[in-house]
Amino acid sequence: MHIVVCVKQVPDWDIPPSSFKIDESLKQVVPPPGVVDVPSQFDMIGVEAAMLLKDEAPDTKVTIMSMGPEAVQDTIKKSLAMGGDEGLLLNDTLFEDLDWYQLALVLSTAIKKLESVDLVICGRQAVDWDMGVAGSGIAELLGWPALTIGKSIKVNDGTLVLERVLMDGFETVEAQLPAVATISNELGEPRYPKLQQIMQVKKKQVTVWSAADLGLDDSQLGADARKMTLERLYVPVTAVECEFMEGDTPEEKAQNLAKKLAEAKLI
Ligand SMILES: Cc1cc2nc3c(=O)[nH]c(=O)nc-3n(C[C@H](O)[C@H](O)[C@H](O)COP(=O)(O)OP(=O)(O)OC[C@H]3O[C@@H](n4cnc5c(N)ncnc54)[C@H](O)[C@@H]3O)c2cc1C
């Protein structure tokens, strides 16, 4: 079996959201100075899911794929240290500022080029933009089934079995491979690599493909080809008004509160 795990590198998600600024005119998020990039939380759980399948079937090949700048090699290497076999970096200036459809197009085109991929694993959502659409988009473009938000994953005789997390419980669903699965945090913590695994990463191959390698160009990846337009990016204003009830005694304060609520037609 050949599994491809899609991992995204994002600004450190441990940093409080309030320390990020929004440039409304450029429609950009401005991280605080010195913020480091790390693997997206759910994606390392996706790598863990692939490793659990590899534990069951050791001849499974796991390719770690990431689209982004050269620095994304860090996240690929961390995933390889967990037990991935090969890395694939999709790197090109044309891959900057893509919308979800273009992202899914790049990732699905790379998966087609890899050939004989049985299973694609994504995180349930990337922890920066939180759109949760890439996995389903890849599945749509490949014409494969998408089983989403899994808390456990199994492959039985070419059938993918995913236990899905619902608002009020769980459901178990199946699909024939090849398929796409997205993985949620309920699966469990990603494993810590052993020192020996970290040392072995140097020997593992990371292939780099550009847009030209994928046969993609500006006509598919440029601003005119976006399916989604970012209309506005802003921090919502939340105003909380607090009024203290006047009164000499608790009873008088309660009467004043009741009067206010009645005036506001709340009681
Ligand atoms: C006009 C416009 C401008 C934008 N500009 C920017 C921008 O400047 N910078 C920016 O970062 N975003 C930008 N975005 C957001 C960008 O479109 C989203 O990143 C994209 O839609 C996917 O959403 P997501 O990142 O929430 O991923 P999700 O759909 O939540 O990701 C789900 C899963 O897909 C996989 N995945 C996602 N991204 C990657 C990746 N790069 N490599 C490998 N696997 C991946 C992971 O497994 C991840 O868990 C812009 C969007 C628009 C519309």
The ligand as an ORCA input file, in Angstrom:
! r2SCAN-3c Opt
* xyz 0 1
  C      -7.642     35.430     -2.065
  C      -7.029     34.520     -1.055
  C      -5.790     34.792     -0.609
  C      -5.212     33.952      0.304
  N      -3.985     34.261      0.690
  C      -3.351     33.455      1.511
  C      -2.019     33.729      1.912
  O      -1.455     34.733      1.529
  N      -1.401     32.870      2.742
  C      -2.026     31.754      3.176
  O      -1.387     30.973      3.898
  N      -3.281     31.447      2.832
  C      -3.973     32.281      2.027
  N      -5.246     31.997      1.700
  C      -5.901     30.845      2.319
  C      -5.774     29.644      1.454
  O      -6.706     29.757      0.437
  C      -6.056     28.417      2.295
  O      -4.809     28.038      2.815
  C      -6.649     27.265      1.482
  O      -7.953     27.631      1.074
  C      -6.773     25.977      2.239
  O      -7.380     26.207      3.447
  P      -6.600     25.792      4.771
  O      -5.210     26.319      4.713
  O      -7.484     26.162      5.912
  O      -6.474     24.224      4.631
  P      -7.510     23.093      4.995
  O      -8.448     22.887      3.885
  O      -8.076     23.344      6.357
  O      -6.449     21.903      5.068
  C      -6.855     20.579      5.291
  C      -5.680     19.688      5.134
  O      -5.142     19.806      3.815
  C      -3.720     19.616      3.851
  N      -3.031     20.829      3.433
  C      -3.456     22.100      3.497
  N      -2.520     22.934      3.025
  C      -1.466     22.163      2.649
  C      -0.192     22.426      2.101
  N       0.235     23.663      1.851
  N       0.632     21.371      1.853
  C       0.237     20.107      2.103
  N      -0.952     19.810      2.641
  C      -1.789     20.811      2.908
  C      -3.385     19.301      5.307
  O      -3.434     17.911      5.488
  C      -4.518     19.984      6.057
  O      -4.728     19.448      7.334
  C      -5.885     32.822      0.809
  C      -7.145     32.567      0.370
  C      -7.716     33.405     -0.569
  C      -9.071     33.153     -1.068
*
